[in-house]
Amino acid sequence: QPCQACTSPKPAIAALLTEAEQQPMVHIHYVQNELPGLRTSPAADALMSVFPNPFDQNFTIRFEMLEAGNVYLELVDVTGRSVQLIYQQDYLEAGVYEILIPAAQLAPGMYDCRIVTANKREQRKLIKM
């Protein structure tokens, strides 16, 4: 069942920011209608996709865990400096997941979104308008 943040109108995205630090809180969902290994995208060997790209206020990361294990997602700037630890979990079931990332606080520019699992490492370029 969708949570309140997912079913609220778009302005509710701002509610995902903490008042004290104005740092985004990520929101992860298991995509129930997709099973790991059943890839239909053109990049059939891709572990992760990021959309929209370029983005303005927020973006979504969709990733696939072929088997249960650890996952680490981070956003880095062009110098390689970590800008945001997006998600870190020691154990995540196999499946397809989506994370909505509020990104209004990021400066315009180019970023790399990196994912590391037990079996694979991948990154995607992102442009903040």
N, C-alpha and C positions, 0 to 999 in steps of 0.2 A: 504494500500500500504506500503511495507517495506521501512524503512528509509535508509539513506545512510550508517550508521554504520552497518546495518544488511546485506546489499548487497555488501559491500566492501570486499576485500580479508582479510584473517585472521590478517595480520599485522595491520589493521586499528583498532583492539581492543585497541591498545596503544593510539589511538586518543581519547578514552573515558576518559583518565586520564587528569586532569587539570594540566597545566604547573606549576602553582605556588605551589601547595601543593602536587602534585602527589597522590592525593586521587581519588579513582575511582568514576566516575559518573555512576549511574545505569541507565539501559535502560529497560523500561517495555513495554511489548506488550500484547495486548488482543489476545488470541488465538481464532480466529473467527470460526474455524470449530468444536469447542467443546462447548457444553452447560453445565452449572452447573448442577450437579446431575446425569450426565450420566458417571459414573465412570467405567472404564474398567480395571483398574490396580488391581493386586493381593491384595494390601492394600486398599480395597474399602472404608474404613472409614478414610483414610488419607486426611488431608487438604493440605499437601505440600509434594513435592519430590525434591530432590537435586541431580544433576548429572553433570559431572561424579563424582564418589566418589570411590577412592581418586582422587584428582585433582592436577594440577600443576600450570597453568597460569590463568585459569578462571573456573567458574562453573555457572550453570544455576539453578535457583529456579523456580519451577512451582507450582503455588498454585491456589486453587479454592475458590471463594467467592460464597457460596450458596445463599446469599442475600446481597443486597447493605449494605455498612457500612464502619466502619473504619478498617484499617489494619496497623500493625506495624511489621516490620521485622528487626532483628538485628543478628549480629554475635558476639559470646562471646568466650573467651578462656577457658581453663580447670579450671581456678580459678574463673570463673564466671564474669570476667571483660569484659565490653562491648568493643569490638575491632572496630566495625563499625556499625553504624545505616544504614541499607541497604535501607529501604523504610518506609515512614510514610505518611499515607494519611487519612484525616478525613472522606472522602467519596469516595468509589470505587464501581462502579456498580457490580452486580452479574455477574460472568463469570469465565473463566479460564485464568490465566495470566502467563507469563514467564518473568523473569528478568535475564539478562546476567550480571554476576559480574566479573569484572577484578580483579584478586587476586594475581598478581605477587608480590605485596608489602608485602603480609603476610608471616610471618616466617613459616617454616615447623612445623607441629604439628597437634594436634587435636583441633577442634572447634565445637561449637554447633550453629546451625542456628535456631533461634526462630521466630515463627510467632504468633501474637496475633490478634484475631478478636473479634467482639462483642460476638460471641457465642462459640469460641473455642481457645485453646492455645495448641501449639504443638512445638516440637523441633526435629531436626535431627542431628546426629553426622556427622562430615566431617573430612577428613584427607587431609592436604596439604602435598604433597610430597616435 
